[in-house]
């Protein structure tokens, strides 16, 4: 870790004289106007957009004039750009964004070669114990780019089925409503496939009924695997465009969670606090900060969750020995012999829909054996706590497994408040499906949204080559092994604006403008993690910091850049005001504009930041070379 202390600036950095945009404009303009040729030279020299042509520059100018004609007072469509027009161009994330907004990676490789945006218990609106089940969070997640949604199917009292979190106080929602929400929203933001992961607790007859519902509602969008035999390679996202595929999830996960949930529900104070916090937040299915949802004024809830997390969870074998009254009659009888899959044969209509199958293993099979790579491909699931143990004992074996097979990692059962674990550990070892509670909160979920802004926000991000094949030395990649620096990221934090329009004049301080500073955090492999922050600019709605920092990165393809703006307070804790997160290897060079977001991941309308980025590749050979 590296850190630079936050110090007060002696210069009034909010003054117009500190505005570097004007200096840049002067270099590429003539007589206070920038022509298309001047803009093109700026794009080539400063932005690194060497493929842009004069026609591209003219199209940008036409877009600028069209968007701000009234503000600029332009009389002619052929007018050159003024300094103000150029400034507005730089501060427009749609025209001058930090990331490419189109899919640009090879999408013809097997699905196991991609990180996939994955949700967890996608039907829940709040906590894991007593919130409502609904189709609304499913639709919301899909519209935010999630490509894997999870449903838990249970028999209802009328001979049908329902979606709910089993043996908790959560209210159910109909399977038909959930499937309809998937159908209507699957391809709202991306044409690439949606995977519906189903944990079914159904009889064979109800499985057949579930298959009929999927076929009737999804129609041509439902993908039928060419064979019911095990695949030797997963299909590619490109071959599955606008298709919805079915995957299965082991009842074992329910059994693992059951004792923890039962213990939590017995604590009525905890359930009431969770319900209170859900109502207080009026959940919008966007990320929240942990302190925010738990509440700084609800220490009792925090204490109960911490106590619960320290309780030893029962193993599936221990749960199987309990009576039906302990676990629910249907569960204890139907899954008394389950491991990663159901030993009972599945209904043929249901079985033929399953594209991604679980790897079945005999009871007592070691984890090392489960990670062996076979001729056919498979998927296994690990809890976050199990993953931590596996990476300590078999790090290379885990990476080797994920080169060809799919690993899904899911939150621990004690996260009853729908919090999330840090996903970077799982990504560092090649896990494709890192399941996150989309109704959750905090920097963990910010990182998930940040990672999947990459590759045009399509929900699939191609893994770096060193996670897809062994290194030149012949061994799999290990995130903790020493390696050389491959990239230097140079970042200049320039300015931010729009806060005075998004917030009231007294939102930050009663009698003065805010005292902003910016935190810059890098997360990724352990050697790349770093922090830095700017100085504090007092009493300014639009500070100009113009401060630089460099980050030396070993594995930039796995690194994320988190940006936070905070309001400094001498007498209390600095207050969080806005954030964004980006995949570093996709950050574009030059002067780039970022849209800022609140704690919940919602857009702070009109709140923007301007940065200058420069990525410098190191020239010497590394043990983990940058992928093309």
Secondary structure, DSSP 8 states (H G I E B T S, - for coil): -------B-SS-TTSGGG-HHHHHHHHH-BTTBB-HHHHHHHHHHTS--TT--HHHHHHHHHHHHHHHHHHHT---TT--B-HHHHHHHHT-TTTSBSS--S--S---SBGGGEEE-BBSSTTBSS-TTT-BB-SHHHHHHHHTT--EEEEEEEE-TTSSEEE--TTSS-B-EEHHHHHHHHHHHTTSS--S-EEEEEEEE--HHHHHHHHHHHHHHHGGGB---S-SS--SS--BTTTTTT-EEEEE--HHHHHHHHHHHHHHHH-HHHHHHHHHHHHHHT--SS---HHHHH-TT-HHHHHHHHHHHHS----HHHHHTS-HHHH-HHHHHHTTT-SSS-SS---HHHHTTEEE-B----TT--HHHHT---SS--EEEEEHHHHHHHHHH-HHHHHHHHTTSEEEEE--TT-TT-----SHHHHHTT-SEE-B-TT--SHHHHHHHHHTTSGGGSSEEE--GGGTS--TTSS---TTS-----EEEEEEEEEEE-HHHHS-TTSS-SSS---EEEEEEEESSGGG-EEEE--BB-S-SS-EEEEEEEEEES-GGG-EEEEEEEE--SSS--EEEEEEEEEGGG--SEEEEEEEE-TTS-EEEEEEEEEEEEEEE--S--SS----
